[in-house]
Amino acid sequence: MTTGKTFIILCLALVLISCEEAINWRLQPQDEPLLVVEAVLTNEFKRHTVKLTRPYLQQDGTAEPLSGAVVRLYTGSSTETLTEEPPGSGLYLTDSLRIVSNRLYTLVIDYGGQTYFATDVQEPVEPLPPFNYRPANDSTYVLVPEASGDKANYIEHRIDWQATGFCTGSLPCQAEVTVYDLKNIDVQAQFPPDQEVVAFPAGSIIIRKKYSVSEAYRAYLRGMLSETAWRGGFFDTYPANPATNLSTGATGFFALSTVITDTVVVKPLN
Amino acid sequence: MSYTGLSKYLITLFLFGSLWPAAAQTDRLQQTVDLDARAMPLHQVLDNLQRQINLSFAYNPRKLPMRQPVTYRAIQVPLNQVLDSLGHYYGFTYRLVEQQLVLLPTGKSRYITLSGYVYDRQTGEALIGALVTADSLHYGVVSNGYGFYALQLPPGSHRLQASYVGFAAHRQSIDLTKEQHLDIHLRPDTTQLAAVLVQGMAPGNIELVQTGRVALSPATIGERPVALGETDVIKALESVPGISLQSEGSTFFYVRGGNKDQNLILIDDAPVYNPTHLLGFYSSITPDAANAIDVYKSDFPLSKSGRLSSVIDIKIKEGNNRQVGGWGHLSPVSWQLGLEGPLKKEASSFMLTGRFSSIKWAFKQAFPDLDKFLFYDLTAKTNVRLNSKHRLFMSFYTGSDAFLTTSEGLSWRNLNGSLRWNYQIKGHVFMNTIVYGSNYAYRLYYNRQANQYWRSRIGELGLKTEISWFGAHNREIKAGLNITARTLNPGNLQTNEPVPPELVVSVRNNLETALYGQHQLNITSRLALKYGLRLSLFSSLGDAFEYTFNENGLAIDTTEYAPGQFYNHYWQGEPRLTLSYALEPAASLKFSYGRMVQNLHLISNTISPFSSFEVWLPSGPNIKPAQADQLSLGYYRVMPAYGLELQAEFFYKWMYNQLDYKDHAATLLNPTIEAELVTGLVNAYGAEVLLRKKQGRLRGQAAYTYARSQSRFAAIDGGRPFNNYADRPHHLNLEVAYDLGPRTTLSSHFMYLSGLPFSSPTAFYHFNGTEVPVYSQRNNDRLPPYHRLDLALKFILNKRLTSRFHHSITLSVYNVYSRKNPIFINFNKIATADGKFAVPVNLPGSNRLTTQTYLFRLTPAISYQFKF
């Protein structure tokens, strides 16, 4: 159900008389004693990372790593204790392992005399859709986000055009674009704000990685996008914190995904 | 002497037959007396007379209504005339026996009803809220919502007076010997400088036993400076203390701390669910179509129940029944035409007006596949005076928006109609019966070729009947019956396919039956009381399916209900109590308590000021009726020497079973939408002051409100109270219109409103390369205060001001000092190369900014109006 063009037209009426500008806004920061967990563990055989930080108080701030926590991963049959590497980084790594389906994983974090925990299950991933892009202008292209499969997912695109002739000067020649397809029906998502245009030339190499999403992770991502990619249009919803699967006092998400990946080279379109 | 015993009565009866000198009696009965009684008990009236005439009264207090309040005025009137008159009134004759006047009951106390309608002499329109009184009374009656009035008077000669703001006072002598129908025709008087006090009595709100009511004049609304020259009834509500619009460009409004869905908008008694055009930039109700606009913020009429916070009662013009007239309005956004005239002179008339957008051309070039980009509204009314007792009215209203490309689009439409029958059963008994229908449908097309769309709808069919009985001493008894049947589709997909898609969200049907009664009376000459009760039964009705949820909000069962099967009932009582105390003829103090119940709930968790995909759900097994208790205390005063009217009101309001939403609730196409809702309490209080001057070369009003509104939901912020959208502590509104000359009027409007509460992040963190905000509490922050100044200059273009064709142009400037009043603050955008702002997509990037979005800055406009 899309109504993109109508929205554009209708909002043009708004846009014609509306104006957006940057301002200095004094936030009312609060030292949140929150523990932030960023962990997406996959079926890839590797050392997976659980990142622990504290929230920061201003936009574009730097997250303070949370060091010294004891982080364990319960797999149902075994327990893995993660190690902080490098020390003081707030990055806690597993041994090399692969997350498997149909098993409940529990993350347990002990820090400051408190214990935080979260669980998730891994869903299978559906095949990657055909790569779709369109011209942005005479020489560059943009992604065409499309729904794929029947289940919620997201596709990470790592785009690299360093090897092309368009990579000159000081501008970066790499980009990372994630396209979420949460199979949701939200006014806010139907009518999102303008998005940054990431254009890439023919010859760019794009590594796509598609992530499966559990129901809890989907709810979290929907909340996260409501507060980020979808916020700033004309039909925003009440701001709120995304629904975490972490126990009280922590935020972020402990997610398990199945991933599938491919690499495409952008060809010129006629 | 006041009361006598039975023995005295027997003695007087014994003396009754004896002889006495007739001439002496006549002399004594013709001595003149003065009497100025205001709701004075009859026995006190007799005491008063007795002190003046050196005679005593004898009577049986059990046979005469000695406690009956008497309102009577006589200056140097012979005693026998006074006694004759009182005897007519209270059912006695009298005889002079020695030094005693013996009062003998006749068993007939008499009042005669004088009733009729108050009309505008020029157009034949009924005048609502006109004050009618007689010289012997110390109170007036106010014509009701149909212009009807009824007075109970003693027989004899009376001097009748009627007044209405903007009209010359009408005075007329009548000799009342039997029940009489008298229509009063008031003549417009633009030179009148002030609302007149008739016989020392104040008009309008002073007399009404009513709190929280503000009457808006369509003419005054038409005089306000407005954005892009579009006059607008809903936008004009911002001038009423206690009402705040959500933001610039919005027609959502909040009344006394209540939510935006707690306002009942009635057009000739039929409800309108989405009175917006262009997503809410304009309302679909133009003042040119209105005869009267009454705003109730408390003490709602029992016949107009169903919302917690306000009733906006709009009466459509009936149409000039004397001559054909018309009007038009041309602005940069739309054009409007209206026509009215008699179908049969002074017996039947019509009114037809329409407004049509004229903005498609602006978008057609940019979007060649644009099919429709329009809005329109049409209002029509006709009425027939069958005779002096029967009147019929038919009203029709539709407002629609359509923004469609060849492949997709949005459209919504309101369609209302009502048939009203006014029947004056007796002189003092008035019946009003209305049958109405209302339909609101919203469509979101996602494939026009296949006619596939998302659709939500409310259909309503209702019957209202009310009988009013007007008694002496301003006594009024009302009783009524309301029956309403509704069907609500909270949003489902529709296609043209032979087998329609299965309903995802259950259609809900309900039947609401209400009985009510109200009694108004003067307890003393100063104190009036109004009390009433509305009892209603709200029943859910199949064909429907309902979910059963466990304590965690998970659906665990579904129950299907067959067509016509009743399955859920709510009995509801709404008591009302109002006291009015006259401090002096020009001032009164009023108090009211009222309970209101609401069974329709707007489900929308958007913070947008623009109308979008709102759906409505009724009370049912999973949604309890919302309820509010409100106390209101007001002081009302008119200052006729200055033409000023003052209203000051304090209120406190408790609202229960209020709906809010779980974090990131999914409200669209969600079959278990009730699981996304949470219930809680809202408390609101405030003080409102309104000073108005409606007439004269300099006109205007000043309104100030201090009000707070806080919500408390166990499921939000752990039950901590938070400021809701209606919490705008300070609201100042100043409107001034000044006639610079006979052809030129300068009008201005200044408004200051505390900023809208909103949630700003208190911290941030990263996830998947995205900066995610952390919120500590709902609405912890506030947008900057909203304020702006608007000016308009109206030039009458006629060479001769007296000519029938009247035309003018208005130059208006909205937001004169170009204030940036933000409607949104965002914390998640970056600046793009072309100087705009966008949400970052390239995740390694950063440099996020805080941005504000605002709408109109300095906006000039020109509009043209004509009338004939």
HADDOCK unambig.tbl for C-alpha pairs under 7 A between the chains (distance, minus, plus):
assign (segid A and resid 1 and name CA) (segid B and resid 446 and name CA) 5.43 0.50 0.50
assign (segid A and resid 2 and name CA) (segid B and resid 446 and name CA) 5.73 0.50 0.50
assign (segid A and resid 3 and name CA) (segid B and resid 408 and name CA) 6.08 0.50 0.50
assign (segid A and resid 3 and name CA) (segid B and resid 409 and name CA) 6.37 0.50 0.50
assign (segid A and resid 3 and name CA) (segid B and resid 446 and name CA) 5.93 0.50 0.50
assign (segid A and resid 6 and name CA) (segid B and resid 403 and name CA) 6.88 0.50 0.50
assign (segid A and resid 6 and name CA) (segid B and resid 404 and name CA) 6.53 0.50 0.50
assign (segid A and resid 6 and name CA) (segid B and resid 405 and name CA) 6.53 0.50 0.50
assign (segid A and resid 6 and name CA) (segid B and resid 408 and name CA) 6.53 0.50 0.50
assign (segid A and resid 6 and name CA) (segid B and resid 409 and name CA) 5.16 0.50 0.50
assign (segid A and resid 10 and name CA) (segid B and resid 403 and name CA) 6.98 0.50 0.50
assign (segid A and resid 17 and name CA) (segid B and resid 855 and name CA) 5.47 0.50 0.50
assign (segid A and resid 17 and name CA) (segid B and resid 856 and name CA) 5.89 0.50 0.50
assign (segid A and resid 18 and name CA) (segid B and resid 853 and name CA) 6.71 0.50 0.50
assign (segid A and resid 18 and name CA) (segid B and resid 854 and name CA) 5.49 0.50 0.50
assign (segid A and resid 18 and name CA) (segid B and resid 855 and name CA) 4.08 0.50 0.50
assign (segid A and resid 18 and name CA) (segid B and resid 856 and name CA) 6.62 0.50 0.50
assign (segid A and resid 19 and name CA) (segid B and resid 853 and name CA) 5.53 0.50 0.50
assign (segid A and resid 19 and name CA) (segid B and resid 854 and name CA) 5.49 0.50 0.50
assign (segid A and resid 19 and name CA) (segid B and resid 855 and name CA) 6.23 0.50 0.50
assign (segid A and resid 20 and name CA) (segid B and resid 851 and name CA) 6.41 0.50 0.50
assign (segid A and resid 20 and name CA) (segid B and resid 852 and name CA) 5.48 0.50 0.50
assign (segid A and resid 20 and name CA) (segid B and resid 853 and name CA) 4.32 0.50 0.50
assign (segid A and resid 20 and name CA) (segid B and resid 854 and name CA) 6.53 0.50 0.50
assign (segid A and resid 21 and name CA) (segid B and resid 851 and name CA) 5.30 0.50 0.50
assign (segid A and resid 21 and name CA) (segid B and resid 852 and name CA) 5.61 0.50 0.50
assign (segid A and resid 21 and name CA) (segid B and resid 853 and name CA) 6.72 0.50 0.50
assign (segid A and resid 22 and name CA) (segid B and resid 849 and name CA) 6.46 0.50 0.50
assign (segid A and resid 22 and name CA) (segid B and resid 850 and name CA) 5.68 0.50 0.50
assign (segid A and resid 22 and name CA) (segid B and resid 851 and name CA) 4.21 0.50 0.50
assign (segid A and resid 22 and name CA) (segid B and resid 852 and name CA) 6.39 0.50 0.50
assign (segid A and resid 23 and name CA) (segid B and resid 850 and name CA) 5.75 0.50 0.50
assign (segid A and resid 23 and name CA) (segid B and resid 851 and name CA) 5.45 0.50 0.50
assign (segid A and resid 23 and name CA) (segid B and resid 852 and name CA) 6.62 0.50 0.50
assign (segid A and resid 24 and name CA) (segid B and resid 850 and name CA) 6.66 0.50 0.50
assign (segid A and resid 25 and name CA) (segid B and resid 850 and name CA) 6.70 0.50 0.50
assign (segid A and resid 27 and name CA) (segid B and resid 760 and name CA) 6.94 0.50 0.50
assign (segid A and resid 27 and name CA) (segid B and resid 762 and name CA) 6.56 0.50 0.50
assign (segid A and resid 28 and name CA) (segid B and resid 762 and name CA) 5.64 0.50 0.50
assign (segid A and resid 29 and name CA) (segid B and resid 762 and name CA) 4.15 0.50 0.50
assign (segid A and resid 29 and name CA) (segid B and resid 763 and name CA) 5.92 0.50 0.50
assign (segid A and resid 30 and name CA) (segid B and resid 762 and name CA) 5.38 0.50 0.50
assign (segid A and resid 30 and name CA) (segid B and resid 763 and name CA) 6.75 0.50 0.50
assign (segid A and resid 38 and name CA) (segid B and resid 767 and name CA) 5.87 0.50 0.50
assign (segid A and resid 55 and name CA) (segid B and resid 763 and name CA) 5.85 0.50 0.50
assign (segid A and resid 55 and name CA) (segid B and resid 764 and name CA) 5.28 0.50 0.50
assign (segid A and resid 55 and name CA) (segid B and resid 765 and name CA) 4.93 0.50 0.50
assign (segid A and resid 56 and name CA) (segid B and resid 763 and name CA) 5.45 0.50 0.50
assign (segid A and resid 56 and name CA) (segid B and resid 764 and name CA) 5.33 0.50 0.50
assign (segid A and resid 56 and name CA) (segid B and resid 765 and name CA) 6.35 0.50 0.50
assign (segid A and resid 57 and name CA) (segid B and resid 762 and name CA) 6.54 0.50 0.50
assign (segid A and resid 57 and name CA) (segid B and resid 763 and name CA) 4.36 0.50 0.50
assign (segid A and resid 57 and name CA) (segid B and resid 764 and name CA) 6.21 0.50 0.50
assign (segid A and resid 58 and name CA) (segid B and resid 763 and name CA) 6.49 0.50 0.50
assign (segid A and resid 59 and name CA) (segid B and resid 764 and name CA) 6.89 0.50 0.50
assign (segid A and resid 59 and name CA) (segid B and resid 848 and name CA) 6.64 0.50 0.50
assign (segid A and resid 60 and name CA) (segid B and resid 846 and name CA) 6.60 0.50 0.50
assign (segid A and resid 60 and name CA) (segid B and resid 847 and name CA) 6.39 0.50 0.50
assign (segid A and resid 60 and name CA) (segid B and resid 848 and name CA) 6.33 0.50 0.50
assign (segid A and resid 63 and name CA) (segid B and resid 765 and name CA) 6.72 0.50 0.50
assign (segid A and resid 175 and name CA) (segid B and resid 842 and name CA) 5.59 0.50 0.50
assign (segid A and resid 176 and name CA) (segid B and resid 842 and name CA) 5.17 0.50 0.50
assign (segid A and resid 176 and name CA) (segid B and resid 843 and name CA) 5.58 0.50 0.50
assign (segid A and resid 176 and name CA) (segid B and resid 844 and name CA) 6.64 0.50 0.50
assign (segid A and resid 177 and name CA) (segid B and resid 841 and name CA) 5.81 0.50 0.50
assign (segid A and resid 177 and name CA) (segid B and resid 842 and name CA) 5.21 0.50 0.50
assign (segid A and resid 177 and name CA) (segid B and resid 843 and name CA) 6.26 0.50 0.50
assign (segid A and resid 185 and name CA) (segid B and resid 668 and name CA) 6.34 0.50 0.50
assign (segid A and resid 186 and name CA) (segid B and resid 666 and name CA) 6.70 0.50 0.50
assign (segid A and resid 186 and name CA) (segid B and resid 668 and name CA) 6.41 0.50 0.50
assign (segid A and resid 193 and name CA) (segid B and resid 838 and name CA) 6.88 0.50 0.50
assign (segid A and resid 193 and name CA) (segid B and resid 839 and name CA) 6.93 0.50 0.50
assign (segid A and resid 194 and name CA) (segid B and resid 838 and name CA) 4.94 0.50 0.50
assign (segid A and resid 194 and name CA) (segid B and resid 839 and name CA) 6.31 0.50 0.50
assign (segid A and resid 195 and name CA) (segid B and resid 838 and name CA) 4.73 0.50 0.50
assign (segid A and resid 195 and name CA) (segid B and resid 839 and name CA) 4.65 0.50 0.50
assign (segid A and resid 195 and name CA) (segid B and resid 840 and name CA) 6.25 0.50 0.50
assign (segid A and resid 195 and name CA) (segid B and resid 841 and name CA) 6.54 0.50 0.50
assign (segid A and resid 196 and name CA) (segid B and resid 838 and name CA) 5.26 0.50 0.50
assign (segid A and resid 196 and name CA) (segid B and resid 839 and name CA) 5.70 0.50 0.50
assign (segid A and resid 196 and name CA) (segid B and resid 840 and name CA) 5.11 0.50 0.50
assign (segid A and resid 196 and name CA) (segid B and resid 841 and name CA) 5.45 0.50 0.50
assign (segid A and resid 198 and name CA) (segid B and resid 842 and name CA) 6.66 0.50 0.50
assign (segid A and resid 223 and name CA) (segid B and resid 664 and name CA) 6.02 0.50 0.50
assign (segid A and resid 224 and name CA) (segid B and resid 772 and name CA) 6.60 0.50 0.50
assign (segid A and resid 227 and name CA) (segid B and resid 772 and name CA) 6.82 0.50 0.50
assign (segid A and resid 227 and name CA) (segid B and resid 773 and name CA) 6.98 0.50 0.50
assign (segid A and resid 228 and name CA) (segid B and resid 772 and name CA) 6.59 0.50 0.50
assign (segid A and resid 228 and name CA) (segid B and resid 828 and name CA) 6.00 0.50 0.50
assign (segid A and resid 229 and name CA) (segid B and resid 839 and name CA) 5.91 0.50 0.50
assign (segid A and resid 232 and name CA) (segid B and resid 826 and name CA) 5.92 0.50 0.50
assign (segid A and resid 234 and name CA) (segid B and resid 608 and name CA) 5.96 0.50 0.50
assign (segid A and resid 235 and name CA) (segid B and resid 606 and name CA) 6.11 0.50 0.50
assign (segid A and resid 235 and name CA) (segid B and resid 607 and name CA) 6.96 0.50 0.50
assign (segid A and resid 235 and name CA) (segid B and resid 608 and name CA) 4.97 0.50 0.50
assign (segid A and resid 236 and name CA) (segid B and resid 606 and name CA) 5.48 0.50 0.50
assign (segid A and resid 236 and name CA) (segid B and resid 607 and name CA) 5.72 0.50 0.50
assign (segid A and resid 236 and name CA) (segid B and resid 608 and name CA) 5.83 0.50 0.50
assign (segid A and resid 237 and name CA) (segid B and resid 605 and name CA) 5.47 0.50 0.50
assign (segid A and resid 237 and name CA) (segid B and resid 606 and name CA) 3.96 0.50 0.50
assign (segid A and resid 237 and name CA) (segid B and resid 607 and name CA) 5.24 0.50 0.50
assign (segid A and resid 238 and name CA) (segid B and resid 605 and name CA) 6.16 0.50 0.50
assign (segid A and resid 238 and name CA) (segid B and resid 606 and name CA) 6.00 0.50 0.50
assign (segid A and resid 238 and name CA) (segid B and resid 607 and name CA) 5.72 0.50 0.50
assign (segid A and resid 239 and name CA) (segid B and resid 759 and name CA) 6.34 0.50 0.50
assign (segid A and resid 240 and name CA) (segid B and resid 663 and name CA) 5.58 0.50 0.50
assign (segid A and resid 240 and name CA) (segid B and resid 664 and name CA) 6.76 0.50 0.50
assign (segid A and resid 240 and name CA) (segid B and resid 775 and name CA) 6.28 0.50 0.50
assign (segid A and resid 241 and name CA) (segid B and resid 774 and name CA) 6.08 0.50 0.50
assign (segid A and resid 241 and name CA) (segid B and resid 775 and name CA) 6.10 0.50 0.50
assign (segid A and resid 252 and name CA) (segid B and resid 767 and name CA) 6.81 0.50 0.50
